[in-house]
Amino acid sequence: MTVDTSLVQERRLVTPIPGPKSVEVLKRRSAATSAGLGMAIPVVIERAHDAILQDIDGNCIIDLGSGIGVTNVGNTNDRVVARVIEQVQAITHTCFTVAPYESYIEVCEILNEITPGDHPKKSLLVNSGAEAVENAVKVARHYTKRPAVVVFEHAYHGRTNLTMALTAKNIPYKEGFGPFANEIYRMPFPYSYRWMGNASTITEDALNEITLKIEKEIGAHNVAAILIEPIVGEGGFLVPPAGFLPGLSDYAKENGIVFIADEVQSGFARTGDMFAVDHEGVVPDMITMAKGIAGGLPLAAVTGRAEIMDCVHAGGLGGTYGGNPVACAAALGALESYAQDNLTARAQHIGAILRESLTMLASTYPVIGEVRGRGAMQAIELVREGSKEPNPEAVNAVVKYCQSKGVLILTAGTYNNVIRFLPPLVITDELLRDALGVLEEAFASLR
Ligand SMILES: *Cc1c(COP(=O)(O)O)cnc(C)c1O
């Protein structure tokens, strides 16, 4: 079945942002929805395709956020839409642990194939990134019969009780939501821009400090898992220095610790490789995936070594909706798009455009302290001129300016001073350059 979801890939403003229709509906939003829900841009979206979001006033906005790194294959991707329509008419839901269906199995077969490493692998499908992380930790504890989980500064792993505990940042994620799960130990992350020590020995210094802390404060034999984002997402797109992930993974292996890569944000072609760990050839024991997996439908997965994934008794894992058939059909469409539309190459190309443009901006505007990231996962950290003091006010001003001109960008960072770029990997060069032109105007307007 084919449906026309197309939308001209062009920025177009017909009213101020927000327009009058959005203002009306946003009043109902305030009245009807929990105040605990944030909002990045105050418009109400009616349609979307690839990298354009069209609001109910007819404004066409360039999407540089992909719904937080989800619609990598583009919004309303043709392959995703066609398979979803077909699937929803065939089976809406049976619950995989009640009566299985083939699409769930097919998604797992593909994930077992495309995730790093050629060892035997098995997979489990769930609904959200947080649920994937929770399940990875459950399985690692069950497998090792050990309690402790090692996590890092600046980490984000979700909003459920366990994943809040695994997450580093208090406001907004944890404030007032405790008590939190125990047996979680936080280690320093080699944040190169803010590292106090010697830049040339950052990898070995960080690894030494972490392994010493593990030995002295936990005991390596008590550690079930080391859980890390291969490129830190919400924490501000922190790229670990070369050798850090391989060193950590080797340490885990030597000590019988399950090494879990949380690729919920960095996965699925985003960084120019299918997974961010591919960059240094790191092979995690388990990998958690979500966001980019199904082109926008709610699906998440854990893939791991078969002997680890199989250690749990039947019935120990599962959930009512996990791996819903419609979400699996969407994933099959998205996975086909990753395989056939050259999206890792597109991510590298987008990364090069972003990098060039952001580096140029940084040389003109000293408020940009650092440009960093990999592939189509790039960020800028804003500081006060002549220092590294975080500058969240400048971030807000730039974001607001871009919004008013029809460009949606997202923020990040422990210090709320990072602008991150996560465009759909199908964004055209013209649209990306148009958005970057608006970004430049935004910096010019700060003066
Ligand atoms: C978004 C995110 C999560 C949580 O995913 P949800 O689907 O929002 O539960 C976990 N880990 C990382 C690295 C993320 O970016």
The ligand as an SDF file (V2000), in Angstrom:
LIG
                    3D

 15 15  0  0  0  0  0  0  0  0999 V2000
   16.8650    8.5120   25.6700 C   0  0  0  0  0  0  0  0  0  0  0  0
   17.8490    7.6180   26.3450 C   0  0  0  0  0  0  0  0  0  0  0  0
   17.4370    6.5990   27.2240 C   0  0  0  0  0  0  0  0  0  0  0  0
   15.9940    6.4170   27.6260 C   0  0  0  0  0  0  0  0  0  0  0  0
   15.1790    6.0990   26.5560 O   0  0  0  0  0  0  0  0  0  0  0  0
   13.5750    6.2490   26.6900 P   0  0  0  0  0  0  0  0  0  0  0  0
   13.0530    5.6010   25.4550 O   0  0  0  0  0  0  0  0  0  0  0  0
   13.2940    7.7040   26.7810 O   0  0  0  0  0  0  0  0  0  0  0  0
   13.2070    5.5280   27.9300 O   0  0  0  0  0  0  0  0  0  0  0  0
   18.3970    5.7470   27.7260 C   0  0  0  0  0  0  0  0  0  0  0  0
   19.6930    5.8850   27.4000 N   0  0  0  0  0  0  0  0  0  0  0  0
   20.1240    6.8510   26.5710 C   0  0  0  0  0  0  0  0  0  0  0  0
   21.5650    6.9250   26.2280 C   0  0  0  0  0  0  0  0  0  0  0  0
   19.2230    7.7550   26.0280 C   0  0  0  0  0  0  0  0  0  0  0  0
   19.6510    8.7420   25.2250 O   0  0  0  0  0  0  0  0  0  0  0  0
  1  2  1  0
  2  3  1  0
  2 14  2  0
  3  4  1  0
  3 10  2  0
  4  5  1  0
  5  6  1  0
  6  7  2  0
  6  8  1  0
  6  9  1  0
 10 11  1  0
 11 12  2  0
 12 13  1  0
 12 14  1  0
 14 15  1  0
M  END
$$$$
